[in-house]
Amino acid sequence: MSQKKLLPISPVAILLFVLILAGWTCSVLYFGKSYFASQKSVLLPQLGAATGELFTRHEWWRLLVSQFLHVHFLHMLFNALSILILASSLERARGWLALLAIYFIGGLTGQTASVWYYPALVTDGASQALMALCAGMLVLPPRSKVTWFAGLVVAIQVALDVHAITAIKAGHLYGFVTGLLVALTIFSYRQSVLMHRNNASP
């Protein structure tokens, strides 16, 4: 049995899961809230959440840190568990570099879009990166039950967005599209490498 099959959950997926939980725990301890209570969105920039001011202050690090901060416990838990499931499958199938490329490029692009379109609001949460992972799972073979889960997550996000603002949130849309493009790039590159090896073999 291969090592990948022996590991039901990947180390990098666990790390991302732990970082999201750590971000929530830091918020709870810093603001003195109950662990299950909602945080005040306007206070999260103190810990690294992003607003439109980052464009004038050039605080680009907020685009990364804000991905691990959340306002609502259930939202955080949904994101963390969904990312754990999708990231585990993606890492086992495509490797940790592909996982991190899709996660962070998609997440950073989504966060940037969210701040750009809604500069007066506080941007936080891992939903943008989650949408990028969903796109990667929908594009990259092999297909599995997790692929259907990715589709379900996208459907839930779209339904919540339409219910809240009657449209898909910019960060979610840009995160998904970026994840799609990165995943297609990875797939095309690996296909070309495989074809080159096959042509080079006697």
Backbone as a chain_set.jsonl record, in Angstrom:
{"seq": "MSQKKLLPISPVAILLFVLILAGWTCSVLYFGKSYFASQKSVLLPQLGAATGELFTRHEWWRLLVSQFLHVHFLHMLFNALSILILASSLERARGWLALLAIYFIGGLTGQTASVWYYPALVTDGASQALMALCAGMLVLPPRSKVTWFAGLVVAIQVALDVHAITAIKAGHLYGFVTGLLVALTIFSYRQSVLMHRNNASP", "coords": {"N": [[0.853, -1.203, 0.0], [0.553, 2.235, -0.813], [2.277, 5.168, 0.46], [0.719, 7.457, 0.366], [-1.883, 6.471, 0.494], [-1.862, 5.498, 3.032], [-1.977, 7.721, 4.566], [-4.624, 9.358, 5.588], [-5.215, 12.019, 5.919], [-3.61, 14.953, 4.912], [-0.427, 16.447, 5.842], [-0.059, 19.249, 5.285], [-2.666, 20.084, 4.882], [-3.685, 19.681, 7.437], [-2.149, 21.588, 8.75], [-3.126, 24.015, 7.65], [-5.744, 23.876, 8.593], [-5.266, 23.979, 11.373], [-4.118, 26.535, 11.562], [-6.287, 28.184, 10.935], [-7.99, 27.615, 13.101], [-6.279, 28.525, 15.093], [-6.171, 31.25, 14.489], [-8.782, 31.986, 15.135], [-8.786, 31.367, 17.876], [-6.847, 33.157, 18.829], [-8.207, 35.564, 18.367], [-10.341, 35.278, 20.156], [-8.999, 35.202, 22.639], [-7.67, 37.671, 22.588], [-9.707, 39.612, 22.448], [-11.25, 38.873, 24.546], [-13.576, 37.312, 24.409], [-16.288, 34.858, 24.541], [-15.624, 31.502, 23.47], [-17.362, 30.61, 21.532], [-18.754, 32.798, 20.766], [-19.629, 35.505, 18.544], [-17.242, 37.566, 16.846], [-16.416, 41.086, 16.809], [-16.552, 42.662, 13.816], [-15.416, 45.153, 13.136], [-13.297, 45.364, 14.834], [-11.414, 43.496, 14.151], [-9.332, 44.339, 12.335], [-7.304, 45.076, 14.085], [-5.96, 42.765, 14.56], [-5.125, 42.002, 12.102], [-6.943, 41.862, 9.985], [-8.245, 43.039, 6.812], [-8.773, 46.243, 5.239], [-9.853, 48.914, 3.024], [-7.809, 50.691, 3.482], [-5.369, 49.466, 3.264], [-4.343, 49.798, 0.75], [-3.373, 52.375, 0.685], [-1.685, 52.441, 2.845], [-0.051, 50.376, 2.266], [-0.042, 47.834, 3.457], [0.378, 44.979, 2.817], [0.624, 42.484, 3.916], [-1.669, 41.987, 5.292], [-3.458, 40.838, 3.537], [-2.797, 38.204, 3.59], [-2.823, 37.431, 6.356], [-5.445, 38.042, 7.073], [-6.928, 35.962, 6.072], [-7.073, 34.031, 7.968], [-8.677, 34.873, 9.966], [-11.879, 35.258, 11.457], [-15.344, 36.255, 11.797], [-17.662, 34.949, 12.737], [-18.281, 32.0, 14.628], [-19.422, 29.569, 13.583], [-19.129, 29.992, 10.86], [-16.353, 30.068, 10.666], [-15.792, 27.433, 11.497], [-17.07, 25.909, 9.518], [-15.591, 26.706, 7.239], [-13.009, 25.846, 8.026], [-13.279, 23.016, 8.361], [-14.189, 22.273, 5.819], [-12.034, 23.073, 4.235], [-10.086, 21.387, 5.297], [-11.0, 18.86, 4.424], [-11.061, 19.149, 1.57], [-8.45, 20.067, 1.002], [-6.911, 17.947, 1.933], [-7.572, 15.858, 0.16], [-6.757, 17.023, -2.259], [-4.014, 17.444, -1.842], [-3.048, 14.815, -1.539], [-3.576, 13.835, -4.067], [-2.309, 15.603, -5.864], [-0.116, 16.761, -4.661], [1.733, 18.782, -2.26], [2.733, 21.253, -3.133], [1.127, 22.013, -5.295], [-1.279, 22.215, -3.941], [-0.769, 24.377, -2.12], [-0.239, 26.403, -3.959], [-2.708, 26.748, -5.315], [-4.345, 27.34, -3.115], [-3.202, 29.667, -1.812], [-2.66, 31.546, -3.892], [-5.195, 31.79, -5.009], [-6.579, 32.557, -2.681], [-5.284, 34.98, -1.931], [-5.802, 36.556, -4.186], [-8.59, 36.628, -4.098], [-8.996, 37.927, -1.617], [-7.844, 40.409, -2.201], [-9.573, 41.32, -4.227], [-11.929, 41.507, -2.751], [-11.312, 43.549, -0.911], [-10.87, 45.612, -2.717], [-13.351, 45.972, -4.029], [-15.04, 46.411, -1.88], [-14.096, 48.596, -0.069], [-14.734, 49.977, 2.277], [-15.548, 48.105, 4.041], [-14.682, 45.435, 6.348], [-12.393, 42.994, 5.49], [-12.154, 39.591, 5.867], [-11.568, 36.112, 6.707], [-11.569, 32.72, 5.347], [-12.944, 32.05, 3.094], [-12.512, 32.824, 0.438], [-10.146, 31.491, -0.291], [-11.099, 28.924, 0.099], [-13.012, 28.719, -1.943], [-11.28, 28.757, -4.101], [-9.965, 26.311, -3.733], [-12.138, 24.602, -4.132], [-12.621, 25.036, -6.855], [-10.248, 23.989, -7.888], [-10.55, 21.282, -7.187], [-12.739, 20.615, -8.746], [-11.72, 20.735, -11.269], [-9.246, 19.322, -11.508], [-8.247, 15.992, -12.193], [-7.97, 12.875, -10.287], [-11.544, 12.233, -10.422], [-13.675, 12.146, -7.568], [-15.554, 11.315, -4.56], [-15.122, 13.55, -3.078], [-15.014, 15.528, -4.947], [-17.697, 15.962, -5.544], [-18.423, 16.993, -3.106], [-17.026, 19.402, -3.165], [-18.452, 20.723, -5.175], [-20.879, 20.981, -3.826], [-20.163, 22.724, -1.743], [-19.581, 25.05, -3.208], [-22.138, 25.574, -4.229], [-23.522, 26.115, -1.85], [-22.154, 28.426, -0.976], [-22.724, 30.225, -3.072], [-25.514, 30.363, -2.852], [-25.779, 31.515, -0.298], [-24.523, 33.971, -0.763], [-26.188, 35.136, -2.722], [-28.517, 35.304, -1.251], [-27.719, 37.155, 0.657], [-26.69, 39.482, -0.674], [-27.858, 39.491, -3.129], [-26.214, 38.727, -5.217], [-23.129, 37.215, -6.392], [-20.434, 37.362, -4.166], [-17.607, 39.469, -4.676], [-15.033, 38.643, -3.817], [-15.355, 35.88, -3.478], [-15.992, 35.086, -6.088], [-13.694, 35.896, -7.571], [-11.765, 34.415, -6.22], [-12.575, 31.791, -6.84], [-12.376, 31.765, -9.689], [-9.641, 32.308, -9.999], [-8.522, 30.083, -8.683], [-9.406, 28.156, -10.459], [-7.975, 28.841, -12.801], [-5.31, 28.53, -11.93], [-5.311, 25.799, -11.287], [-5.841, 24.686, -13.823], [-3.529, 25.487, -15.133], [-1.585, 24.035, -13.712], [-2.429, 21.428, -14.341], [-2.122, 21.424, -17.155], [0.634, 21.856, -17.378], [1.719, 19.553, -16.137], [0.7, 17.607, -17.804], [2.049, 18.216, -20.161], [4.678, 17.702, -19.369], [4.508, 14.954, -18.865], [3.891, 14.047, -21.444], [6.219, 14.78, -22.768], [8.078, 13.116, -21.514], [7.127, 10.63, -22.306], [7.54, 10.784, -25.043], [10.271, 10.959, -25.077], [11.128, 8.535, -24.12], [12.479, 5.334, -25.086]], "CA": [[0.0, 0.0, 0.0], [1.382, 3.43, -0.924], [2.288, 6.065, 1.614], [-0.396, 8.393, 0.246], [-3.097, 5.811, 0.954], [-1.753, 5.298, 4.469], [-2.219, 9.004, 5.214], [-5.955, 9.821, 5.197], [-5.221, 13.478, 5.954], [-2.268, 15.423, 4.598], [0.161, 17.36, 6.83], [-0.31, 20.652, 4.957], [-4.094, 20.317, 5.145], [-3.814, 19.818, 8.887], [-1.552, 22.875, 9.115], [-4.089, 25.066, 7.303], [-6.844, 23.724, 9.551], [-4.792, 24.462, 12.677], [-3.924, 27.986, 11.475], [-7.607, 28.821, 11.016], [-8.405, 27.506, 14.5], [-5.399, 29.393, 15.877], [-6.623, 32.619, 14.264], [-9.993, 32.179, 15.936], [-8.403, 31.345, 19.289], [-6.175, 34.436, 19.11], [-9.253, 36.59, 18.441], [-11.074, 35.057, 21.404], [-8.152, 35.597, 23.765], [-7.331, 39.093, 22.495], [-10.885, 40.44, 22.719], [-11.893, 38.4, 25.766], [-14.918, 36.813, 24.104], [-16.525, 33.428, 24.655], [-15.074, 30.818, 22.3], [-18.405, 30.398, 20.526], [-19.402, 34.079, 20.482], [-19.164, 36.199, 17.348], [-16.317, 38.673, 17.039], [-16.823, 42.343, 16.182], [-15.8, 42.812, 12.576], [-14.666, 46.414, 13.102], [-12.113, 45.247, 15.686], [-10.48, 42.513, 13.613], [-8.108, 44.922, 11.783], [-6.257, 45.114, 15.105], [-5.225, 41.501, 14.489], [-4.624, 41.765, 10.754], [-7.966, 41.894, 8.933], [-7.936, 44.057, 5.807], [-9.74, 47.243, 4.773], [-9.339, 49.669, 1.894], [-6.628, 51.465, 3.864], [-4.114, 48.77, 2.96], [-3.826, 50.303, -0.513], [-2.624, 53.604, 0.948], [-0.644, 52.132, 3.83], [0.769, 49.288, 1.704], [0.044, 46.744, 4.434], [-0.018, 43.834, 2.002], [0.602, 41.294, 4.76], [-3.044, 41.772, 5.748], [-4.137, 39.966, 2.585], [-2.512, 36.84, 4.029], [-3.262, 37.206, 7.737], [-6.909, 38.14, 7.167], [-7.536, 34.693, 5.684], [-7.166, 33.157, 9.137], [-9.529, 35.543, 10.947], [-13.304, 35.142, 11.153], [-16.271, 36.948, 12.694], [-18.619, 34.012, 13.326], [-17.716, 30.686, 14.942], [-19.897, 28.552, 12.65], [-18.493, 30.279, 9.571], [-14.975, 29.607, 10.811], [-15.773, 25.973, 11.571], [-17.42, 25.412, 8.183], [-14.431, 26.909, 6.375], [-11.889, 25.019, 8.473], [-13.547, 21.614, 8.066], [-14.254, 22.116, 4.361], [-10.66, 23.166, 3.744], [-9.401, 20.16, 5.711], [-11.432, 17.773, 3.542], [-10.64, 19.397, 0.193], [-6.992, 20.157, 0.937], [-6.373, 16.594, 2.117], [-7.738, 15.139, -1.1], [-5.952, 17.671, -3.293], [-2.592, 17.202, -1.587], [-2.74, 13.412, -1.823], [-3.672, 13.595, -5.506], [-1.47, 16.487, -6.671], [1.073, 17.209, -3.947], [1.553, 19.962, -1.411], [3.017, 22.49, -3.865], [-0.095, 22.355, -6.037], [-2.261, 22.647, -2.941], [-0.451, 25.718, -1.63], [-0.373, 27.354, -5.069], [-4.132, 27.029, -5.505], [-4.9, 27.929, -1.897], [-2.75, 31.021, -1.498], [-2.866, 32.453, -5.027], [-6.635, 32.046, -5.045], [-6.958, 33.293, -1.478], [-4.771, 36.351, -1.999], [-6.552, 37.263, -5.232], [-9.935, 36.858, -3.579], [-8.94, 38.963, -0.582], [-7.588, 41.685, -2.88], [-10.822, 41.721, -4.889], [-12.891, 41.894, -1.715], [-10.919, 44.869, -0.407], [-11.01, 46.577, -3.808], [-14.761, 46.23, -4.3], [-15.722, 46.85, -0.658], [-13.015, 49.181, 0.744], [-15.216, 50.468, 3.572], [-15.844, 46.957, 4.888], [-13.545, 44.644, 6.828], [-12.237, 41.732, 4.774], [-11.549, 38.526, 6.664], [-12.106, 34.792, 6.426], [-10.899, 31.826, 4.403], [-13.896, 31.635, 2.058], [-11.927, 33.033, -0.883], [-9.245, 30.358, -0.514], [-11.952, 27.738, 0.002], [-13.575, 28.693, -3.292], [-10.185, 28.376, -4.997], [-9.794, 24.865, -3.579], [-13.282, 23.963, -4.793], [-12.368, 25.098, -8.296], [-9.194, 23.026, -8.169], [-11.096, 19.931, -7.085], [-13.672, 20.394, -9.849], [-10.977, 20.685, -12.529], [-8.157, 18.352, -11.532], [-8.569, 14.586, -11.963], [-9.135, 12.04, -10.582], [-12.81, 12.573, -9.785], [-13.968, 11.337, -6.388], [-16.677, 11.825, -3.779], [-14.748, 14.888, -2.615], [-15.372, 16.443, -6.032], [-19.103, 16.305, -5.324], [-18.448, 17.861, -1.924], [-16.587, 20.721, -3.628], [-19.601, 21.322, -5.85], [-21.865, 21.336, -2.803], [-19.668, 23.922, -1.055], [-19.793, 26.181, -4.122], [-23.581, 25.843, -4.264], [-23.877, 26.749, -0.577], [-21.6, 29.786, -0.97], [-23.487, 31.046, -4.019], [-26.843, 30.575, -2.272], [-25.642, 32.472, 0.801], [-24.216, 35.282, -1.346], [-27.397, 35.66, -3.372], [-29.454, 35.649, -0.18], [-27.232, 38.318, 1.401], [-26.512, 40.701, -1.481], [-28.471, 39.196, -4.431], [-25.154, 38.533, -6.206], [-21.974, 36.507, -5.852], [-19.451, 38.297, -3.634], [-16.442, 39.603, -5.551], [-13.935, 37.825, -3.323], [-15.655, 34.476, -3.761], [-15.915, 34.895, -7.536], [-12.297, 35.991, -7.993], [-11.065, 33.273, -5.654], [-12.935, 30.608, -7.623], [-11.803, 31.868, -11.037], [-8.187, 32.178, -9.877], [-8.257, 28.674, -8.41], [-9.649, 27.453, -11.717], [-6.859, 29.116, -13.706], [-4.096, 27.907, -11.385], [-5.467, 24.351, -11.437], [-5.684, 24.371, -15.242], [-2.107, 25.657, -15.437], [-0.894, 22.873, -13.141], [-2.804, 20.251, -15.125], [-1.507, 21.537, -18.482], [2.081, 21.691, -17.223], [2.031, 18.149, -15.849], [0.397, 16.846, -19.009], [3.135, 18.447, -21.115], [5.846, 16.979, -18.854], [4.255, 13.534, -19.096], [3.991, 13.81, -22.877], [7.64, 14.888, -23.115], [8.74, 11.903, -21.035], [6.704, 9.514, -23.155], [8.194, 10.936, -26.341], [11.714, 10.768, -24.904], [11.419, 7.138, -23.793], [12.691, 4.526, -26.3]], "C": [[0.886, 1.249, 0.0], [1.272, 4.298, 0.314], [1.111, 7.026, 1.575], [-1.684, 7.774, 0.778], [-3.074, 5.584, 2.458], [-2.07, 6.574, 5.24], [-3.58, 9.535, 4.783], [-6.068, 11.339, 5.165], [-3.798, 13.967, 5.754], [-1.752, 16.386, 5.653], [-0.137, 18.831, 6.55], [-1.776, 21.006, 5.184], [-4.337, 20.509, 6.631], [-3.27, 21.166, 9.336], [-2.504, 24.024, 8.818], [-5.268, 25.063, 8.268], [-6.463, 24.306, 10.909], [-4.617, 25.975, 12.664], [-5.251, 28.732, 11.557], [-8.133, 28.772, 12.445], [-7.57, 28.414, 15.391], [-5.796, 30.854, 15.721], [-7.859, 32.937, 15.08], [-9.653, 32.257, 17.421], [-7.706, 32.639, 19.693], [-7.194, 35.562, 19.242], [-10.006, 36.497, 19.759], [-10.271, 35.555, 22.6], [-7.888, 37.101, 23.771], [-8.504, 39.98, 22.894], [-11.67, 39.972, 23.936], [-13.309, 37.906, 25.573], [-15.037, 35.336, 24.477], [-16.059, 32.757, 23.367], [-16.103, 30.676, 21.18], [-19.133, 31.689, 20.146], [-18.824, 34.703, 19.217], [-18.218, 37.326, 17.72], [-16.888, 39.937, 16.382], [-15.931, 42.6, 14.976], [-14.912, 44.053, 12.577], [-13.393, 46.355, 13.94], [-11.046, 44.329, 15.096], [-9.26, 43.105, 12.905], [-6.975, 45.054, 12.798], [-5.386, 43.86, 15.061], [-4.744, 41.168, 13.078], [-5.66, 41.668, 9.662], [-7.724, 43.101, 8.026], [-9.104, 45.001, 5.558], [-9.112, 47.977, 3.592], [-8.095, 50.476, 2.205], [-5.321, 50.77, 3.503], [-3.507, 49.248, 1.65], [-3.025, 51.588, -0.33], [-1.482, 53.37, 1.932], [0.3, 51.027, 3.364], [1.0, 48.168, 2.71], [-0.419, 45.438, 3.774], [-0.083, 42.541, 2.805], [-0.811, 40.974, 5.252], [-3.826, 40.849, 4.805], [-3.921, 38.499, 2.936], [-3.105, 36.556, 5.403], [-4.78, 37.184, 7.845], [-7.61, 36.838, 6.809], [-7.753, 33.759, 6.873], [-7.978, 33.785, 10.275], [-10.988, 35.454, 10.508], [-14.136, 35.891, 12.187], [-17.156, 35.95, 13.443], [-18.0, 32.627, 13.505], [-18.13, 29.631, 13.92], [-19.301, 28.744, 11.259], [-17.057, 29.786, 9.582], [-14.897, 28.09, 10.764], [-16.096, 25.347, 10.216], [-16.234, 25.536, 7.237], [-13.297, 25.958, 6.732], [-12.093, 23.551, 8.102], [-13.594, 21.354, 6.557], [-12.86, 22.151, 3.758], [-9.875, 21.913, 4.103], [-9.734, 19.008, 4.763], [-10.884, 17.954, 2.13], [-9.123, 19.414, 0.057], [-6.344, 18.789, 1.09], [-6.427, 15.812, 0.812], [-6.831, 15.701, -2.184], [-4.466, 17.408, -3.089], [-2.202, 15.76, -1.905], [-2.711, 13.145, -3.331], [-2.633, 14.372, -6.304], [-0.225, 17.011, -5.969], [0.857, 18.53, -3.226], [1.841, 21.269, -2.135], [1.788, 22.951, -4.652], [-1.167, 22.864, -5.089], [-2.007, 24.077, -2.502], [-0.591, 26.767, -2.724], [-1.833, 27.745, -5.269], [-4.698, 27.781, -4.311], [-4.496, 29.393, -1.742], [-2.891, 31.99, -2.666], [-4.347, 32.805, -5.144], [-7.098, 32.873, -3.869], [-6.524, 34.744, -1.52], [-5.513, 37.171, -3.05], [-7.961, 37.584, -4.757], [-9.977, 37.939, -2.521], [-8.736, 40.342, -1.213], [-8.855, 42.205, -3.556], [-11.846, 42.2, -3.877], [-12.585, 43.283, -1.172], [-11.152, 45.937, -1.468], [-12.474, 46.959, -4.039], [-15.503, 46.773, -3.081], [-14.71, 47.475, 0.304], [-13.457, 49.654, 2.119], [-15.505, 49.331, 4.546], [-14.565, 46.255, 5.322], [-13.53, 43.315, 6.078], [-11.523, 40.724, 5.66], [-12.111, 37.196, 6.194], [-11.383, 34.039, 5.325], [-11.8, 31.403, 3.248], [-13.328, 31.784, 0.655], [-10.984, 31.881, -1.245], [-10.029, 29.057, -0.66], [-12.557, 27.616, -1.387], [-12.511, 28.312, -4.321], [-9.937, 26.873, -4.939], [-10.921, 24.098, -4.268], [-13.079, 23.933, -6.304], [-11.306, 24.084, -8.695], [-9.702, 21.597, -8.159], [-12.026, 19.615, -8.249], [-12.953, 20.205, -11.178], [-9.998, 19.518, -12.584], [-8.663, 16.924, -11.331], [-7.655, 14.024, -10.873], [-10.385, 12.522, -9.854], [-13.064, 11.631, -8.605], [-15.199, 11.907, -5.692], [-16.394, 13.238, -3.284], [-15.059, 15.93, -3.682], [-16.824, 16.889, -5.892], [-19.246, 17.22, -4.113], [-18.034, 19.28, -2.299], [-17.722, 21.446, -4.34], [-20.672, 21.763, -4.878], [-21.456, 22.604, -2.068], [-19.882, 25.161, -1.916], [-21.269, 26.561, -4.157], [-24.04, 26.547, -2.992], [-23.397, 28.193, -0.541], [-22.395, 30.708, -1.884], [-24.867, 31.358, -3.451], [-26.798, 31.6, -1.147], [-25.361, 33.878, 0.277], [-25.46, 35.919, -1.951], [-28.427, 36.075, -2.329], [-29.041, 36.943, 0.513], [-27.207, 39.588, 0.555], [-27.09, 40.559, -2.885], [-27.438, 39.085, -5.553], [-24.032, 37.732, -5.56], [-20.954, 37.534, -5.375], [-18.191, 38.283, -4.495], [-15.297, 38.699, -5.116], [-14.128, 36.355, -3.628], [-15.496, 34.181, -5.254], [-14.466, 34.901, -8.015], [-11.472, 34.836, -7.44], [-11.319, 32.014, -6.463], [-12.273, 30.636, -8.994], [-10.288, 31.702, -10.995], [-7.793, 30.737, -9.589], [-8.415, 27.825, -9.652], [-8.458, 27.61, -12.662], [-5.57, 28.459, -13.231], [-4.152, 26.394, -11.569], [-5.285, 23.922, -12.893], [-4.231, 24.495, -15.675], [-1.302, 24.464, -14.939], [-1.167, 21.627, -13.97], [-2.123, 20.27, -16.489], [-0.006, 21.301, -18.411], [2.441, 20.22, -17.014], [1.713, 17.252, -17.038], [1.513, 16.991, -20.034], [4.406, 17.724, -20.682], [5.703, 15.49, -19.121], [4.393, 13.184, -20.572], [5.442, 13.842, -23.33], [8.389, 13.63, -22.699], [8.389, 10.707, -21.907], [7.379, 9.565, -24.518], [9.687, 10.656, -26.256], [12.081, 9.318, -24.632], [11.539, 6.319, -25.069], [11.513, 3.597, -26.585]], "O": [[1.867, 1.307, 0.741], [0.33, 4.193, 1.1], [0.56, 7.378, 2.618], [-2.483, 8.447, 1.428], [-4.124, 5.487, 3.093], [-2.393, 6.522, 6.427], [-3.687, 10.115, 3.703], [-6.92, 11.885, 4.464], [-2.872, 13.44, 6.372], [-2.543, 17.074, 6.298], [-0.437, 19.584, 7.476], [-2.087, 22.11, 5.629], [-5.098, 21.387, 7.038], [-3.856, 21.818, 10.201], [-2.672, 24.916, 9.649], [-5.73, 26.117, 8.705], [-7.243, 25.037, 11.52], [-4.933, 26.638, 13.653], [-5.333, 29.792, 12.178], [-8.661, 29.764, 12.949], [-8.089, 29.007, 16.337], [-5.767, 31.616, 16.688], [-7.976, 34.023, 15.65], [-10.171, 33.113, 18.137], [-7.949, 33.16, 20.782], [-7.069, 36.416, 20.12], [-10.278, 37.511, 20.402], [-10.801, 36.248, 23.468], [-7.882, 37.731, 24.829], [-8.326, 40.979, 23.592], [-12.653, 40.607, 24.319], [-14.152, 38.055, 26.457], [-14.038, 34.652, 24.698], [-16.094, 33.366, 22.298], [-15.739, 30.628, 20.005], [-20.028, 31.673, 19.301], [-17.67, 34.457, 18.865], [-18.363, 37.961, 18.765], [-17.745, 39.852, 15.502], [-14.715, 42.738, 15.103], [-13.787, 44.014, 12.078], [-12.507, 47.194, 13.782], [-9.888, 44.386, 15.509], [-8.222, 42.443, 12.864], [-5.808, 45.135, 12.413], [-4.225, 43.885, 15.469], [-4.042, 40.178, 12.874], [-5.308, 41.414, 8.51], [-7.076, 44.067, 8.428], [-10.268, 44.612, 5.652], [-7.977, 47.694, 3.208], [-7.394, 50.906, 1.289], [-4.274, 51.416, 3.442], [-2.299, 49.125, 1.444], [-2.103, 51.861, -1.099], [-0.442, 54.023, 1.857], [1.327, 50.774, 3.993], [2.099, 47.622, 2.805], [-1.458, 44.877, 4.124], [-0.775, 41.602, 2.412], [-1.113, 39.829, 5.587], [-4.751, 40.16, 5.234], [-4.755, 37.65, 2.622], [-3.805, 35.561, 5.592], [-5.342, 36.404, 8.614], [-8.76, 36.627, 7.195], [-8.529, 32.808, 6.788], [-7.968, 33.29, 11.402], [-11.291, 35.564, 9.319], [-13.688, 36.131, 13.308], [-17.372, 36.092, 14.647], [-17.279, 32.145, 12.631], [-17.286, 28.877, 13.437], [-19.006, 27.772, 10.564], [-16.598, 29.16, 8.626], [-14.045, 27.525, 10.079], [-15.467, 24.367, 9.815], [-15.906, 24.593, 6.518], [-12.697, 25.338, 5.854], [-11.178, 22.912, 7.583], [-13.094, 20.334, 6.082], [-12.538, 21.356, 2.875], [-9.081, 21.429, 3.297], [-8.843, 18.266, 4.348], [-10.31, 17.027, 1.559], [-8.572, 18.848, -0.887], [-5.335, 18.504, 0.444], [-5.448, 15.182, 0.411], [-6.211, 14.951, -2.937], [-3.738, 17.175, -4.054], [-1.141, 15.515, -2.479], [-1.922, 12.331, -3.81], [-2.122, 13.872, -7.306], [0.629, 17.634, -6.6], [-0.063, 19.288, -3.532], [1.256, 22.298, -1.796], [1.458, 24.137, -4.667], [-1.876, 23.823, -5.393], [-2.92, 24.902, -2.507], [-1.012, 27.893, -2.457], [-2.158, 28.928, -5.378], [-5.443, 28.747, -4.474], [-5.352, 30.26, -1.56], [-3.216, 33.158, -2.448], [-4.708, 33.963, -5.352], [-7.911, 33.785, -4.024], [-7.299, 35.64, -1.185], [-5.816, 38.344, -2.829], [-8.466, 38.683, -4.988], [-10.881, 38.775, -2.517], [-9.371, 41.317, -0.813], [-9.17, 43.392, -3.467], [-12.549, 43.183, -4.113], [-13.49, 44.099, -0.993], [-11.585, 47.044, -1.15], [-12.792, 48.134, -4.223], [-16.48, 47.508, -3.224], [-14.487, 46.937, 1.389], [-12.64, 49.725, 3.037], [-15.688, 49.566, 5.74], [-13.501, 46.458, 4.737], [-14.532, 42.601, 6.04], [-10.419, 40.979, 6.142], [-13.027, 37.16, 5.372], [-10.688, 34.621, 4.493], [-11.452, 30.49, 2.499], [-13.62, 30.973, -0.223], [-11.021, 31.363, -2.361], [-9.66, 28.191, -1.453], [-12.607, 26.521, -1.947], [-12.807, 27.625, -5.298], [-9.724, 26.234, -5.969], [-10.686, 23.073, -4.907], [-13.337, 22.918, -6.951], [-11.438, 23.401, -9.71], [-9.333, 20.792, -9.015], [-12.096, 18.468, -8.692], [-13.492, 19.597, -12.102], [-9.928, 18.808, -13.587], [-9.427, 16.667, -10.401], [-6.643, 14.651, -10.561], [-10.294, 13.146, -8.796], [-12.704, 10.455, -8.654], [-15.81, 12.861, -6.173], [-17.317, 14.03, -3.092], [-15.337, 17.085, -3.361], [-17.141, 18.061, -6.099], [-20.091, 18.115, -4.099], [-18.617, 20.25, -1.813], [-17.929, 22.641, -4.134], [-21.306, 22.8, -5.074], [-22.293, 23.464, -1.796], [-20.313, 26.2, -1.417], [-21.608, 27.744, -4.118], [-24.853, 27.47, -3.049], [-24.137, 29.086, -0.126], [-22.704, 31.84, -1.515], [-25.34, 32.49, -3.555], [-27.676, 32.457, -1.05], [-25.891, 34.858, 0.8], [-25.747, 37.093, -1.718], [-29.127, 37.073, -2.5], [-29.893, 37.738, 0.912], [-27.647, 40.646, 1.005], [-26.845, 41.407, -3.743], [-27.76, 39.325, -6.717], [-23.984, 37.584, -4.339], [-20.641, 38.477, -6.102], [-17.761, 37.235, -4.977], [-14.66, 38.058, -5.952], [-13.181, 35.66, -3.994], [-14.935, 33.153, -5.635], [-14.053, 34.022, -8.772], [-10.577, 34.333, -8.118], [-10.392, 31.253, -6.743], [-11.675, 29.646, -9.417], [-9.711, 31.034, -11.854], [-6.843, 30.221, -10.177], [-7.65, 26.886, -9.875], [-7.99, 26.635, -13.249], [-4.823, 27.897, -14.032], [-3.162, 25.776, -11.959], [-4.645, 22.906, -13.164], [-3.753, 23.705, -16.488], [-0.443, 23.943, -15.65], [-0.253, 20.859, -14.269], [-1.603, 19.247, -16.935], [0.566, 20.631, -19.272], [3.364, 19.708, -17.646], [2.387, 16.244, -17.252], [1.886, 16.024, -20.698], [5.135, 17.192, -21.52], [6.653, 14.835, -19.55], [4.951, 12.141, -20.915], [5.857, 13.041, -24.168], [9.236, 13.133, -23.441], [9.243, 9.874, -22.211], [7.746, 8.534, -25.082], [10.3, 10.184, -27.213], [13.214, 8.908, -24.883], [10.807, 6.555, -26.03], [11.535, 2.855, -27.567]]}, "num_chains": 1, "name": "protein.A"}
